[in-house]
Amino acid sequence: MLLRDRTVLVTGGASGLGGATVDMIAAAGGRAVVLDLDSHRGAAKAAAHGARARFVRADVTSESDITAAIADARQAFGELHGLVNAAGIPMAARVLGREGPHRLEDFARVVQVNLVGTFNVTRLVAAAMADNPPNEAGERGVIVTTASVAAYDGQIGQAAYAASKAGIVGLTLPLAREFARIGVRVMTIAPGTFDTPLLAALPDAARASLAQQVPFPPRLGRPEEYAALVRHIFENEMLNGEVIRLDGAIRMAPK
């Protein structure tokens, strides 16, 4: 599926991996629906691409928000051909910390946003895609979700985050198998340590340490590299039902 004249909804599209994906879609001649809770950054990202993007403020865990966002996107651009789930929140806390056991509400919040939010947007966008006329290959849409190497190499303090991302990995094949009947492919990217706003807040020494843990190239990943893989997934029909690690061969240490 070439992106030219196609419409893709990007969650977490205001910045980071999602923001780079929005830039890539517009550069490829497509149209991007920037979905985010950050109204300032989201509106600025959409405005930077003029008629090729629009911003919709929405919570990925809300059925009504996502239903309204899909309706807005279809009214503005017509059919929805793609979805990139890049929204997510981090969490760092030991299960048995100095202040007592891990707060259950914190664990539930991370799983709710990262896993349930991904599922919520995916199910609703897939229903909209099912109405699309198929292209010459019978394809109606492409869905890309975002896991993390933490799904495989979760560190101490990442129980909630790793569990939420492992759930996304587990969703990939069942969704791809089910959506085959409507001509919608499902792929997942599991990024390693990427230079996103989350890591930008760390001291330079900490960022340098993370970069040195990557075998090759020994640096943090660039959001544009994530976006480049998203584009290849859209364009390569045989990519379906799989998780791709995008990590420079890093394997995270216990802590």
VEXFI-206947 format. One record per residue (C-alpha): residue number from 1; residue in one letter; x, y, z. Coordinates in pm, whole numbers, plus 32768, in hexadecimal, padded with zeros to 4 digits. Layout:
# residues N
[site NUM; "A"; [X; Y; Z]]
...
//
This chain:
# residues 255
[site 1; "M"; [8000; 8000; 8000]]
[site 2; "L"; [80A5; 8140; 7F89]]
[site 3; "L"; [8066; 8269; 806B]]
[site 4; "R"; [8023; 8367; 7F5B]]
[site 5; "D"; [7EBD; 83E4; 7F7C]]
[site 6; "R"; [7E7F; 82F0; 809D]]
[site 7; "T"; [7E05; 8358; 81F6]]
[site 8; "V"; [7EAE; 82D6; 8330]]
[site 9; "L"; [7E49; 8315; 849A]]
[site 10; "V"; [7F77; 8334; 8581]]
[site 11; "T"; [7F46; 8321; 86FA]]
[site 12; "G"; [804C; 83DB; 87C1]]
[site 13; "G"; [8084; 849C; 8681]]
[site 14; "A"; [80E6; 85E7; 871F]]
[site 15; "S"; [8250; 8588; 8763]]
[site 16; "G"; [834F; 8470; 877E]]
[site 17; "L"; [831A; 8336; 86AF]]
[site 18; "G"; [81BA; 839F; 8652]]
[site 19; "G"; [8228; 84FB; 85F1]]
[site 20; "A"; [8336; 8474; 8509]]
[site 21; "T"; [8233; 838D; 8470]]
[site 22; "V"; [814B; 84B2; 8427]]
[site 23; "D"; [826C; 8566; 837D]]
[site 24; "M"; [82B9; 8432; 82AC]]
[site 25; "I"; [814F; 8404; 823F]]
[site 26; "A"; [8132; 856C; 81CD]]
[site 27; "A"; [8280; 855A; 8116]]
[site 28; "A"; [8208; 841F; 8063]]
[site 29; "G"; [80D5; 84D6; 7FE4]]
[site 30; "G"; [7FE3; 8442; 80DE]]
[site 31; "R"; [7EF7; 84DF; 81DA]]
[site 32; "A"; [7F28; 84BF; 8351]]
[site 33; "V"; [7E2F; 84D9; 846C]]
[site 34; "V"; [7EF8; 8542; 859D]]
[site 35; "L"; [7E54; 84B2; 86D3]]
[site 36; "D"; [7EE1; 8521; 8822]]
[site 37; "L"; [7E87; 85B5; 8974]]
[site 38; "D"; [7F88; 86CD; 894D]]
[site 39; "S"; [7EBB; 87D5; 889C]]
[site 40; "H"; [7FD9; 88CD; 8873]]
[site 41; "R"; [80CF; 87DB; 87D5]]
[site 42; "G"; [7FC2; 8720; 8716]]
[site 43; "A"; [7F36; 8859; 8674]]
[site 44; "A"; [8095; 88D2; 861E]]
[site 45; "K"; [80F1; 8785; 8580]]
[site 46; "A"; [7FB8; 8785; 84A9]]
[site 47; "A"; [7FE2; 88F2; 8449]]
[site 48; "A"; [8145; 88AC; 83D0]]
[site 49; "H"; [80B5; 87CE; 82BE]]
[site 50; "G"; [7F93; 88AA; 8251]]
[site 51; "A"; [7E7D; 87F2; 819C]]
[site 52; "R"; [7F30; 86A4; 81C2]]
[site 53; "A"; [7EF1; 8689; 8338]]
[site 54; "R"; [7DF1; 86DC; 843F]]
[site 55; "F"; [7DF8; 86C3; 85B9]]
[site 56; "V"; [7CF2; 8619; 8691]]
[site 57; "R"; [7D14; 861C; 880A]]
[site 58; "A"; [7CB5; 84C7; 888E]]
[site 59; "D"; [7CFB; 83CD; 89A3]]
[site 60; "V"; [7D54; 8277; 8915]]
[site 61; "T"; [7C9E; 81CB; 8A34]]
[site 62; "S"; [7B53; 8278; 89E8]]
[site 63; "E"; [7A61; 81D1; 88F6]]
[site 64; "S"; [79A1; 8315; 88C0]]
[site 65; "D"; [7ADF; 83DD; 887E]]
[site 66; "I"; [7B61; 82E8; 877B]]
[site 67; "T"; [7A0D; 82BE; 86D5]]
[site 68; "A"; [79F7; 8438; 86B2]]
[site 69; "A"; [7B5D; 844D; 8630]]
[site 70; "I"; [7B16; 8349; 8524]]
[site 71; "A"; [79DA; 8401; 84BC]]
[site 72; "D"; [7A9D; 8548; 84AA]]
[site 73; "A"; [7BAF; 84A7; 83D8]]
[site 74; "R"; [7AB9; 8407; 82E6]]
[site 75; "Q"; [79F9; 8549; 82BD]]
[site 76; "A"; [7B37; 860A; 8272]]
[site 77; "F"; [7BF7; 850C; 81A1]]
[site 78; "G"; [7B0B; 83F2; 8145]]
[site 79; "E"; [7B7C; 828D; 8183]]
[site 80; "L"; [7C78; 822D; 828F]]
[site 81; "H"; [7D85; 814F; 81F8]]
[site 82; "G"; [7E7D; 8131; 8314]]
[site 83; "L"; [7EB6; 8140; 848A]]
[site 84; "V"; [7FFA; 816D; 8548]]
[site 85; "N"; [7FD8; 8139; 86C0]]
[site 86; "A"; [80F6; 8203; 8756]]
[site 87; "A"; [8050; 828A; 8892]]
[site 88; "G"; [80CE; 8206; 89DD]]
[site 89; "I"; [8148; 825F; 8B39]]
[site 90; "P"; [827A; 81E8; 8BFD]]
[site 91; "M"; [828D; 815F; 8D5B]]
[site 92; "A"; [83B6; 811A; 8E3D]]
[site 93; "A"; [8372; 807B; 8F8F]]
[site 94; "R"; [83E3; 7F41; 9040]]
[site 95; "V"; [82D9; 7E47; 90A0]]
[site 96; "L"; [836D; 7E43; 91FE]]
[site 97; "G"; [83F4; 7FA1; 9232]]
[site 98; "R"; [8470; 805B; 9362]]
[site 99; "E"; [831A; 80F6; 9396]]
[site 100; "G"; [8261; 7FAC; 937A]]
[site 101; "P"; [81C7; 7EDB; 9264]]
[site 102; "H"; [818D; 7F6A; 9109]]
[site 103; "R"; [804E; 803B; 9103]]
[site 104; "L"; [7F43; 7F6E; 9055]]
[site 105; "E"; [7EA2; 80A2; 8FBD]]
[site 106; "D"; [7FEE; 8103; 8F19]]
[site 107; "F"; [8013; 7FA9; 8E7E]]
[site 108; "A"; [7EAD; 7FB5; 8E02]]
[site 109; "R"; [7EDB; 8111; 8D6F]]
[site 110; "V"; [8007; 80A9; 8C9C]]
[site 111; "V"; [7F57; 7F72; 8C1C]]
[site 112; "Q"; [7E1A; 803D; 8BD9]]
[site 113; "V"; [7ECC; 8141; 8B05]]
[site 114; "N"; [7FD1; 806E; 8A54]]
[site 115; "L"; [7F18; 7F26; 8A1D]]
[site 116; "V"; [7DA5; 7F6E; 8A40]]
[site 117; "G"; [7DD0; 80B9; 898A]]
[site 118; "T"; [7E7C; 800D; 8866]]
[site 119; "F"; [7D69; 7F08; 8857]]
[site 120; "N"; [7C57; 800D; 886E]]
[site 121; "V"; [7CD8; 80DE; 874B]]
[site 122; "T"; [7D2B; 7FA9; 867D]]
[site 123; "R"; [7BD2; 7F0B; 869A]]
[site 124; "L"; [7B1D; 804D; 863E]]
[site 125; "V"; [7BFF; 80AB; 851B]]
[site 126; "A"; [7BF3; 7F46; 8496]]
[site 127; "A"; [7A77; 7F5A; 8490]]
[site 128; "A"; [7A92; 8097; 83BF]]
[site 129; "M"; [7B93; 7FF9; 82D7]]
[site 130; "A"; [7AAC; 7ED1; 8295]]
[site 131; "D"; [79CE; 7FBE; 81CD]]
[site 132; "N"; [7AE9; 8027; 80E4]]
[site 133; "P"; [7AE7; 7FA8; 7F7D]]
[site 134; "P"; [7C0F; 7EBA; 7F54]]
[site 135; "N"; [7D38; 7F12; 7E7B]]
[site 136; "E"; [7DAF; 7E2E; 7D62]]
[site 137; "A"; [7E50; 7D44; 7E62]]
[site 138; "G"; [7D15; 7D33; 7F37]]
[site 139; "E"; [7DAA; 7E11; 8044]]
[site 140; "R"; [7CD0; 7F05; 8106]]
[site 141; "G"; [7DC0; 7F83; 820F]]
[site 142; "V"; [7EFE; 7F61; 82DB]]
[site 143; "I"; [7F23; 7F75; 8455]]
[site 144; "V"; [8071; 7FA6; 8506]]
[site 145; "T"; [8087; 7F8C; 8680]]
[site 146; "T"; [81AD; 7FE9; 875D]]
[site 147; "A"; [8239; 7EFD; 8863]]
[site 148; "S"; [8399; 7F17; 88F6]]
[site 149; "V"; [84CB; 7E41; 892E]]
[site 150; "A"; [8453; 7E4B; 8A98]]
[site 151; "A"; [834E; 7D4C; 8A2C]]
[site 152; "Y"; [8471; 7C55; 8A14]]
[site 153; "D"; [8584; 7CEE; 8AED]]
[site 154; "G"; [84BE; 7D9C; 8BFE]]
[site 155; "Q"; [85A0; 7E32; 8D06]]
[site 156; "I"; [8573; 7E47; 8E7D]]
[site 157; "G"; [8475; 7F5A; 8EB5]]
[site 158; "Q"; [83C8; 7F1F; 8D67]]
[site 159; "A"; [82C5; 7E1E; 8DCF]]
[site 160; "A"; [819A; 7EF3; 8D69]]
[site 161; "Y"; [8237; 7F80; 8C2C]]
[site 162; "A"; [82C2; 7E2F; 8BB9]]
[site 163; "A"; [8177; 7D81; 8BFB]]
[site 164; "S"; [80B8; 7E86; 8B32]]
[site 165; "K"; [81A7; 7E69; 8A0C]]
[site 166; "A"; [81AC; 7CED; 8A1B]]
[site 167; "G"; [8033; 7CFA; 89FB]]
[site 168; "I"; [8056; 7DBC; 88B7]]
[site 169; "V"; [8145; 7CB2; 8835]]
[site 170; "G"; [8042; 7BAB; 888E]]
[site 171; "L"; [7F30; 7C65; 87D4]]
[site 172; "T"; [7FEC; 7C71; 868B]]
[site 173; "L"; [7FB9; 7B15; 85FA]]
[site 174; "P"; [7E4F; 7AE1; 8669]]
[site 175; "L"; [7DED; 7C31; 85D3]]
[site 176; "A"; [7EA7; 7BEB; 848F]]
[site 177; "R"; [7DFD; 7A99; 846E]]
[site 178; "E"; [7CA3; 7B25; 84B1]]
[site 179; "F"; [7CC6; 7C5C; 83DA]]
[site 180; "A"; [7D43; 7B92; 82B1]]
[site 181; "R"; [7BD7; 7B5F; 824E]]
[site 182; "I"; [7BA9; 7CD7; 8223]]
[site 183; "G"; [7CFA; 7D10; 817B]]
[site 184; "V"; [7DA0; 7DCB; 829C]]
[site 185; "R"; [7F07; 7D7D; 82FE]]
[site 186; "V"; [7F87; 7DA4; 8465]]
[site 187; "M"; [80F5; 7DD4; 84C3]]
[site 188; "T"; [81AA; 7E3B; 85FF]]
[site 189; "I"; [82F2; 7EF4; 862F]]
[site 190; "A"; [83B7; 7EBF; 8770]]
[site 191; "P"; [84A6; 7FE8; 878C]]
[site 192; "G"; [85DA; 7FEA; 8865]]
[site 193; "T"; [8666; 8129; 88FE]]
[site 194; "F"; [85F0; 824A; 8823]]
[site 195; "D"; [8634; 83BD; 883F]]
[site 196; "T"; [84D3; 842A; 8896]]
[site 197; "P"; [8452; 853C; 8981]]
[site 198; "L"; [844E; 8437; 8A96]]
[site 199; "L"; [85C8; 8404; 8A83]]
[site 200; "A"; [860A; 8572; 8A38]]
[site 201; "A"; [85BD; 85BD; 8BA5]]
[site 202; "L"; [86E0; 84E4; 8C1B]]
[site 203; "P"; [8837; 8575; 8C6E]]
[site 204; "D"; [8939; 8565; 8B58]]
[site 205; "A"; [8A01; 845E; 8C16]]
[site 206; "A"; [88D2; 837A; 8C30]]
[site 207; "R"; [8882; 83A4; 8ABE]]
[site 208; "A"; [89EB; 8356; 8A64]]
[site 209; "S"; [89E2; 821E; 8B3D]]
[site 210; "L"; [88A7; 81A1; 8A8F]]
[site 211; "A"; [8942; 81E2; 893A]]
[site 212; "Q"; [8A7B; 811E; 8991]]
[site 213; "Q"; [89AC; 7FEA; 89E4]]
[site 214; "V"; [8942; 7FC8; 8878]]
[site 215; "P"; [8A32; 7EDB; 87C2]]
[site 216; "F"; [8A13; 7F88; 8670]]
[site 217; "P"; [89DD; 809A; 8622]]
[site 218; "P"; [8A4D; 810A; 877F]]
[site 219; "R"; [8950; 8221; 87A3]]
[site 220; "L"; [87E4; 8263; 87F1]]
[site 221; "G"; [86EC; 8214; 86DF]]
[site 222; "R"; [8659; 8335; 861A]]
[site 223; "P"; [84E0; 835B; 85FB]]
[site 224; "E"; [850E; 837D; 8483]]
[site 225; "E"; [8593; 8218; 847B]]
[site 226; "Y"; [8455; 819C; 851F]]
[site 227; "A"; [8389; 825F; 8420]]
[site 228; "A"; [8455; 81CB; 8303]]
[site 229; "L"; [83FD; 806D; 837B]]
[site 230; "V"; [828E; 80CD; 8392]]
[site 231; "R"; [829A; 8138; 8227]]
[site 232; "H"; [833B; 7FF1; 81BD]]
[site 233; "I"; [8232; 7F2C; 8277]]
[site 234; "F"; [8122; 7FE5; 81BB]]
[site 235; "E"; [81CB; 7FA6; 806D]]
[site 236; "N"; [8229; 7E38; 809E]]
[site 237; "E"; [80F4; 7D59; 8082]]
[site 238; "M"; [81A1; 7C27; 8111]]
[site 239; "L"; [81E0; 7CCA; 8261]]
[site 240; "N"; [80C4; 7C52; 833D]]
[site 241; "G"; [8093; 7BC1; 8498]]
[site 242; "E"; [81F9; 7BF8; 850B]]
[site 243; "V"; [82BE; 7CCA; 8604]]
[site 244; "I"; [83FB; 7D77; 858C]]
[site 245; "R"; [8501; 7DDD; 868D]]
[site 246; "L"; [8598; 7F2D; 862D]]
[site 247; "D"; [86AF; 7F3E; 8728]]
[site 248; "G"; [8812; 7F2C; 869E]]
[site 249; "A"; [8831; 7DCC; 8738]]
[site 250; "I"; [880F; 7E4B; 889E]]
[site 251; "R"; [87AC; 7D54; 89AD]]
[site 252; "M"; [8753; 7E0F; 8AE9]]
[site 253; "A"; [880C; 7DBC; 8C2A]]
[site 254; "P"; [8744; 7D68; 8D66]]
[site 255; "K"; [8767; 7ED4; 8DD8]]
//
